[in-house]
Amino acid sequence: MRKIFIIVLLAWTFNAQALTDRELAVRNIERAIDIADATWEKCMIGTPDNMYMADSYDTANGNVSGPSDVWPLTAAIEAHCSILEAVMAARNSSPDLYASYFEIYTTRLGILIDNLDYYRGTYRLPSYASNRQWSPFAVPRSAKRNEANVTGILNVYDDQMWLSRELIRAYRITKEDRYLDLATYLAEYVIDGWDCWRDSDGNEYGGITWGPGYNSKHSCSNGPIIQPLVWLAQIYDGTGEETTYYYRDAKNDVRQETRLRSELYLEFARKVYDWQKAKLGNGSGVYWDMMGAVTGEIEVSRGYRRHVDSGAPGGTFYSYNTGTMLGGGAELYKVTGDKSLKKDIDLTSSAAFSTFARYVRKPGVYVFNTDKNAMEGFNTWFNDVLLRAYVDAEPFADGNVAKRAIDNHQKCLDYAFENHNRGNMLPIHLIDGWGEETRTKGFHQFTFASEYALLARRLLESEAVSAITLTTVDYTKEDDSVFSLGGIYCGKYSEIKSFLPAGYYIVNRNKIFIK
């Protein structure tokens, strides 16, 4: 018999520090809700069946601009998912929070996702190995549902990636199959954008262009799909569900084959990760913005898109491009145990902090760098991607750099909330404040709400495993399929307890395994 170690959660016990963490978590949830509610009231315009997010809001006079693009709207969906995850994590310790807000935020989440239809359209796409009709999401909003112009540069792959990520989270929270179906569809659309043409050595060129109308390949159009693909691989594992995969063989002939969704998605998550590390990594743990192309013209021959050579990597180091690789690497490490990923996590955790954080003497905190003003950039949300990556990577990164980044951002949010609060809206300069600026974006405010909720969930989940015991159980099964030991279930993947180190874990009747 081989022996496996099983960690069983015995009871909820808290020491003084854990109690303090719980109180902080509750306050974080309350502040997340305060910001999200204020932003919903001031920036969400229209009726439930025809609603859009204002691109900007003026705190001085209440004026709003026209509808945002689809990408900023994703931040609203993200914030609602984060708050729902937080109140679910608080259900036992703070049942009133769950009772008061779960239904409200689930309803609003459904409204947000339903109104994505105003960004959706249909067209035929000649891609590298298929020529099919697709219905992705456009950048700008249309006046009518499902009639958006999605041709050319009017849809980009990264928008589909961010949406897929949040739709998976929405599915996990609500168990609504339609959310999973749409998330899967968008992931398949992204996979279709992979450059599967092969070079003279028979290797795929790889990489995903910014969109079907671009030849440049960006960090933002590759890294964001890694984590959603791993999640989809987990969800479809054991279901036997299949999909058709289109590609080019060693002779560059078009081929197709039937693949298990779980295997294809995990394979592609790793392919994208390896490609971005090789092509867009700077060698020290951070990532370039993009690789330009030798031509801007999309080349199509015999109904298929042709490969166009890319230039050298360059551009600006943005925190989200490093964040998606840190978070994606952590997600892959959880399910593969590949030690090379562990080295990447350590390197990128440290490099990201030294690159994107700066020390502010008063009040003595590190703050993520942001834009000159709220109207000139997106670094506030870029930093959110890095923060959530630090939360994902914290269990695996050596040293305390991830915790340091997380704790400092908590302090920055609190400083802004307590010193620069305008009707439950925060400035993008969390320490320095608003200055002469009066305008903000719903994009940024939903970001702050999501961050507060994320920090709350992290504290609550860590608290939940403060008391554990280790026992040894003899077991003879020779594979890692789901099995039962005395009514306690073990399985392959962790969907919610991602902060735990490697091992077998059992939480009530939920099957969780981190390999």
C-alpha positions in Angstrom: 0.0 0.0 0.0 1.1 3.5 -0.7 0.6 6.2 1.9 -1.0 9.6 1.2 -1.3 12.5 3.6 -4.7 14.0 4.2 -5.2 17.3 5.9 -8.7 17.5 7.5 -10.1 20.8 8.6 -11.4 20.2 12.2 -13.0 23.4 13.3 -13.2 27.1 13.1 -10.8 28.4 15.7 -9.4 31.9 15.9 -6.6 33.6 17.7 -6.3 37.3 18.4 -4.6 38.0 15.0 -7.3 35.9 13.1 -10.1 37.8 14.8 -8.4 41.0 13.8 -8.2 39.7 10.2 -11.9 38.8 10.3 -12.8 42.3 11.4 -10.6 43.8 8.7 -12.3 41.4 6.1 -15.7 42.6 7.1 -14.7 46.2 6.9 -13.2 45.5 3.4 -16.5 44.0 2.2 -18.4 47.0 3.6 -16.1 49.4 1.8 -16.2 47.4 -1.4 -20.0 47.6 -1.3 -20.0 51.3 -0.5 -17.8 52.0 -3.6 -19.7 49.6 -5.9 -23.1 51.0 -4.8 -22.0 54.6 -5.4 -20.5 53.7 -8.7 -23.6 51.8 -9.8 -25.8 54.8 -8.8 -23.6 57.4 -10.6 -22.1 55.6 -13.6 -24.6 52.9 -14.6 -27.1 54.6 -17.0 -30.4 53.4 -18.3 -32.9 50.6 -17.5 -32.0 47.0 -16.6 -32.6 45.8 -20.2 -30.7 48.7 -21.8 -28.0 49.8 -19.5 -24.4 51.1 -20.1 -21.6 52.3 -18.0 -20.6 56.0 -18.3 -17.0 56.4 -19.4 -16.4 59.2 -16.9 -18.1 60.9 -14.0 -17.5 64.4 -12.6 -17.6 64.5 -8.8 -18.1 68.2 -8.9 -21.3 68.5 -10.9 -22.4 64.9 -11.6 -21.9 65.1 -15.3 -21.3 61.8 -17.2 -19.8 61.0 -20.6 -21.1 58.5 -23.1 -21.0 54.7 -22.9 -17.7 53.0 -22.1 -16.1 50.4 -24.3 -16.6 46.8 -23.4 -13.3 46.4 -21.6 -14.1 48.9 -18.8 -17.5 47.3 -18.4 -15.7 44.1 -17.5 -14.4 45.8 -14.4 -18.0 46.2 -13.2 -18.6 42.5 -13.7 -15.3 41.7 -11.9 -16.3 43.9 -8.9 -19.6 42.1 -8.6 -18.0 38.7 -8.8 -15.4 39.7 -6.2 -18.0 41.0 -3.8 -20.1 37.9 -4.2 -17.1 35.7 -3.5 -16.3 37.7 -0.4 -19.8 37.6 1.1 -19.9 33.8 0.3 -16.6 33.4 2.2 -18.2 35.5 5.1 -21.4 33.5 5.1 -20.5 31.5 8.3 -18.8 34.3 10.3 -21.0 37.2 9.1 -24.3 35.8 7.9 -25.9 39.2 7.8 -23.6 40.3 5.0 -24.5 37.3 2.9 -28.2 37.7 3.6 -28.2 41.4 2.8 -26.1 41.4 -0.4 -25.9 38.1 -2.2 -29.3 38.3 -4.0 -28.8 42.0 -4.8 -25.4 41.5 -6.3 -26.3 38.3 -8.1 -29.2 40.2 -9.8 -26.9 43.1 -10.7 -24.4 40.7 -12.1 -27.0 39.2 -14.3 -28.0 42.7 -15.6 -24.4 43.5 -16.4 -23.8 40.3 -18.3 -27.2 40.5 -20.1 -26.3 44.0 -21.4 -23.1 42.7 -23.0 -25.4 41.9 -25.9 -25.1 45.6 -27.0 -21.4 44.9 -27.7 -21.9 41.7 -29.6 -22.0 41.1 -33.3 -21.5 38.3 -35.9 -19.1 38.0 -38.8 -17.1 35.4 -40.8 -13.4 35.2 -39.9 -10.7 33.7 -42.1 -8.2 32.6 -39.4 -4.9 30.6 -39.6 -6.6 27.2 -39.8 -10.4 27.7 -40.2 -12.9 30.0 -41.8 -15.9 30.2 -39.6 -18.7 32.5 -38.4 -18.2 34.0 -34.9 -20.1 36.2 -32.6 -17.5 38.0 -30.3 -17.7 41.3 -28.5 -16.9 44.6 -30.2 -14.9 47.4 -28.6 -17.6 50.1 -28.8 -21.2 49.7 -27.8 -24.0 49.4 -30.4 -27.4 51.0 -30.2 -29.1 47.5 -30.6 -28.5 44.1 -29.2 -26.3 41.7 -31.2 -25.8 44.2 -34.0 -22.4 45.6 -33.1 -19.8 45.9 -35.9 -17.1 43.3 -35.0 -15.1 43.4 -38.2 -11.5 44.3 -38.6 -10.0 46.2 -35.6 -13.4 46.6 -34.0 -13.0 43.5 -31.9 -9.8 42.5 -30.1 -8.8 39.2 -28.5 -7.9 40.6 -25.1 -11.5 41.8 -24.5 -12.8 38.3 -25.1 -10.2 37.0 -22.6 -11.1 39.3 -19.8 -14.8 38.6 -20.4 -14.2 34.8 -20.4 -12.4 35.1 -17.0 -15.2 37.0 -15.4 -17.9 34.7 -16.9 -16.2 31.7 -15.4 -16.2 33.4 -12.0 -19.9 34.2 -12.5 -20.6 30.6 -13.3 -18.8 29.4 -10.2 -20.9 31.7 -8.1 -24.3 31.2 -9.6 -24.0 27.8 -11.4 -25.7 29.4 -14.4 -24.7 27.2 -17.4 -25.2 30.1 -19.8 -22.2 31.9 -18.2 -20.0 28.9 -18.6 -21.2 28.3 -22.2 -20.3 31.9 -23.2 -17.0 31.8 -21.4 -16.1 28.6 -23.2 -17.2 30.0 -26.6 -15.0 33.1 -26.1 -12.0 30.9 -25.1 -12.5 28.9 -28.3 -12.6 32.1 -30.3 -9.3 33.1 -28.7 -7.7 29.7 -29.4 -8.8 30.1 -33.0 -6.5 33.2 -33.1 -3.4 31.3 -32.2 -0.8 31.5 -35.0 -0.4 27.8 -35.8 1.6 28.3 -39.0 4.9 26.5 -38.8 8.4 27.8 -39.6 11.1 26.0 -41.6 11.9 23.7 -38.6 8.3 22.7 -38.3 7.6 24.7 -35.1 4.5 26.8 -34.7 5.2 30.5 -34.8 2.7 30.8 -32.0 1.2 33.8 -30.2 -2.1 35.6 -30.6 -2.4 38.9 -32.3 -4.0 41.9 -30.6 -7.1 41.2 -32.6 -8.1 39.6 -36.0 -7.5 43.0 -37.6 -3.9 43.3 -36.3 -0.6 41.6 -37.0 1.2 42.8 -33.9 1.3 40.3 -31.0 0.9 41.7 -27.5 1.3 40.6 -23.9 -2.3 41.7 -23.3 -3.6 39.4 -26.0 -1.8 36.3 -24.7 -1.3 36.3 -21.0 -4.9 37.0 -19.9 -6.2 33.8 -21.4 -3.9 31.5 -19.3 -5.8 31.5 -16.1 -9.3 31.2 -17.7 -8.0 28.2 -19.7 -6.7 26.4 -16.6 -10.1 27.1 -14.9 -12.0 25.7 -17.9 -9.7 22.6 -17.9 -10.6 22.0 -14.3 -14.4 22.5 -14.9 -14.5 20.1 -17.9 -12.1 17.5 -16.4 -14.0 14.2 -16.1 -17.0 15.4 -18.1 -15.8 13.8 -21.4 -16.9 16.9 -23.3 -15.1 17.3 -26.6 -14.5 20.1 -29.1 -13.1 20.4 -32.6 -9.6 21.8 -32.8 -8.3 23.3 -36.1 -4.5 23.6 -36.7 -1.7 23.2 -39.2 0.5 20.1 -39.4 4.2 20.0 -40.0 3.7 20.6 -43.7 1.4 23.6 -43.0 -1.7 21.7 -44.2 -4.9 22.5 -42.4 -6.1 19.7 -40.1 -8.8 19.2 -37.5 -9.2 16.8 -34.7 -11.6 16.0 -31.9 -10.1 16.8 -28.5 -11.2 16.6 -24.9 -11.9 20.1 -23.7 -10.0 19.6 -20.5 -6.9 18.4 -22.2 -6.9 21.0 -25.0 -7.5 24.0 -22.7 -4.7 23.0 -20.3 -2.4 22.4 -23.2 -3.1 25.8 -24.6 -2.7 27.5 -21.3 0.8 26.2 -21.2 1.5 26.9 -24.8 0.5 30.6 -24.4 2.5 30.8 -21.2 5.7 29.4 -22.8 5.3 31.6 -25.9 4.9 34.8 -23.9 7.8 33.9 -21.6 10.1 33.2 -24.6 9.0 36.1 -26.8 7.9 38.9 -24.5 9.8 38.3 -21.3 12.7 40.6 -20.6 14.7 37.9 -18.8 14.4 39.5 -15.3 10.8 38.7 -14.6 8.8 41.4 -16.2 7.2 41.5 -19.7 7.3 43.8 -22.7 4.1 45.3 -24.1 4.2 43.9 -27.6 6.0 42.6 -30.8 5.3 44.8 -33.8 4.8 43.3 -37.2 6.7 43.9 -40.5 3.5 44.9 -42.1 0.1 46.1 -40.9 -1.7 44.3 -43.8 -3.7 41.2 -42.9 -2.7 38.6 -45.5 -5.4 36.1 -46.5 -4.8 33.4 -49.1 -7.3 30.7 -50.2 -9.7 31.6 -47.4 -7.1 31.5 -44.6 -5.0 34.0 -42.8 -1.3 33.8 -43.4 1.5 34.2 -40.9 3.2 37.6 -40.8 6.6 37.9 -39.2 6.9 39.9 -35.9 9.6 42.3 -34.9 11.5 42.5 -31.6 9.7 43.0 -28.3 9.4 46.5 -27.0 7.1 49.2 -25.6 6.3 50.0 -22.0 6.4 47.6 -19.0 2.8 47.6 -17.8 1.9 46.0 -14.5 -1.0 43.9 -15.9 1.2 42.2 -18.5 3.5 41.0 -15.8 0.5 40.2 -13.6 -1.2 37.9 -16.0 2.0 35.9 -16.3 2.4 35.8 -12.5 -1.2 34.7 -12.0 -1.2 32.3 -14.9 2.1 30.8 -13.8 0.7 30.2 -10.3 -2.5 28.6 -11.8 -0.5 26.3 -13.9 1.9 25.4 -11.1 -1.1 24.4 -8.9 -2.2 21.8 -11.4 1.1 20.6 -12.9 3.6 21.0 -10.1 6.2 22.0 -12.7 9.2 23.3 -10.7 10.2 25.7 -13.5 7.0 27.5 -12.9 7.9 27.9 -9.3 11.2 29.6 -10.3 9.2 31.9 -12.6 6.8 32.8 -9.7 9.7 33.7 -7.4 11.5 35.8 -10.1 8.4 37.7 -11.3 7.0 38.4 -7.8 10.2 40.2 -6.8 10.7 41.9 -10.2 7.1 43.2 -10.4 7.4 44.8 -6.9 10.7 46.5 -7.7 9.4 47.7 -11.1 5.9 48.8 -10.4 5.9 49.9 -6.7 7.5 53.0 -5.2 7.9 54.1 -1.6 6.0 57.1 -0.3 7.7 58.4 2.8 4.5 59.8 4.3 2.5 57.8 5.3 5.4 55.2 4.9 3.9 52.8 2.3 4.6 51.3 -1.1 2.1 52.3 -3.8 1.7 50.9 -7.3 2.6 53.6 -9.9 -0.4 55.0 -11.8 -1.3 57.7 -14.4 -0.9 61.4 -14.3 -4.7 61.8 -14.1 -7.8 59.6 -14.4 -8.5 60.5 -18.0 -5.1 59.6 -19.4 -4.5 55.9 -18.8 -5.5 52.6 -17.3 -2.8 51.9 -14.8 -5.3 51.8 -11.9 -6.9 48.7 -13.4 -3.5 47.3 -14.6 -2.4 47.4 -11.0 -5.5 45.5 -10.0 -4.5 42.6 -12.3 -1.1 42.6 -10.6 -2.6 42.6 -7.1 -4.9 39.7 -7.8 -1.9 37.8 -9.3 0.0 38.4 -6.0 -2.9 36.9 -4.1 -2.8 33.9 -6.4 0.9 33.5 -6.2 1.3 34.2 -2.5 1.2 30.5 -1.4 4.0 29.6 -3.8 6.3 32.6 -3.9 9.5 32.4 -1.7 10.0 35.2 0.9 7.3 37.7 1.7 7.3 39.9 -1.4 3.7 38.9 -2.4 2.4 39.5 1.1 4.3 42.8 1.2 2.7 44.0 -2.0 -0.8 42.9 -0.8 -0.5 44.5 2.6 0.8 47.8 1.2 -2.0 48.0 -1.2 -4.5 47.4 1.6 -2.9 50.3 3.4 -3.1 52.5 0.3 -6.8 51.8 -0.2 -7.6 52.5 3.4 -5.6 55.7 3.4 -7.6 56.9 0.3 -10.9 55.8 1.8 -10.3 57.5 5.0 -8.7 60.7 3.7 -9.8 61.3 0.1 -13.3 59.8 0.0 -15.7 61.7 -2.3 -19.2 60.2 -2.0 -17.5 56.7 -1.7 -15.3 57.3 -4.7 -11.6 57.3 -4.5 -8.8 59.1 -6.5 -6.4 57.1 -8.6 -3.6 58.7 -6.5 -4.5 56.8 -3.4 -2.0 58.6 -1.2 -1.7 62.1 -2.8 -5.4 62.5 -3.3 -7.5 64.3 -6.0 -5.6 67.5 -6.3 -7.5 69.7 -8.7 -9.0 66.7 -10.5 -12.8 66.2 -10.3 -13.4 63.6 -12.9 -13.1 59.8 -12.4 -14.0 56.7 -14.3 -16.5 54.0 -13.3 -13.7 51.7 -14.6 -11.4 52.8 -11.7 -14.1 52.8 -9.0 -15.3 49.3 -9.7 -11.6 48.4 -9.7 -11.2 49.7 -6.1 -14.4 47.8 -5.1 -13.1 44.6 -6.5 -9.7 45.0 -4.8 -11.3 45.6 -1.4 -13.5 42.4 -1.9 -10.5 40.4 -3.1 -8.5 41.4 0.0 -11.5 40.4 2.2 -11.8 37.0 0.6 -8.1 36.3 1.1 -8.3 37.1 4.8 -11.5 35.0 5.3 -10.2 32.0 3.4 -6.9 32.1 5.3 -8.8 32.2 8.6 -10.8 29.2 7.7 -7.8 26.9 7.8 -6.3 28.2 11.0 -6.8 24.8 12.7 -5.8 21.7 10.9 -4.5 18.3 11.8 -2.4 15.9 9.7 -3.2 12.2 9.5 -1.9 9.3 7.4 -4.3 7.0 5.5 -3.4 3.9 3.6 -4.8 3.8 0.1 -4.0 1.4 -2.8 -5.5 3.2 -5.8 -2.8 4.0 -8.3 -4.2 7.0 -10.1 -5.4 10.5 -9.2 -9.1 10.1 -10.1 -11.7 11.1 -7.7 -12.1 8.7 -4.8 -13.8 8.4 -1.4 -12.3 7.6 1.9 -15.0 7.0 4.5 -17.3 9.6 2.9 -14.5 12.2 2.6 -13.8 13.0 -1.1 -10.6 13.7 -2.8 -10.2 15.0 -6.4 -7.9 16.6 -8.8 -8.2 20.4 -8.6 -8.7 23.3 -6.3 -11.2 26.0 -7.4 -11.5 28.0 -4.3 -8.8 27.3 -1.7 -5.9 28.5 -3.9 -3.9 29.8 -1.0 -3.1 26.3 0.3 0.2 24.7 -0.3 0.6 21.4 -2.2 -1.2 18.4 -0.7 -4.5 16.6 -0.3 -7.2 18.8 1.3 -10.8 18.0 2.2 -13.3 20.6 3.0 -16.7 19.2 4.0 -17.9 17.4 0.9 -16.0 19.6 -1.6 -13.3 17.7 -3.4 -10.1 19.6 -3.6 -6.6 18.5 -4.6 -3.5 20.6 -5.3 -0.8 18.5 -7.0 
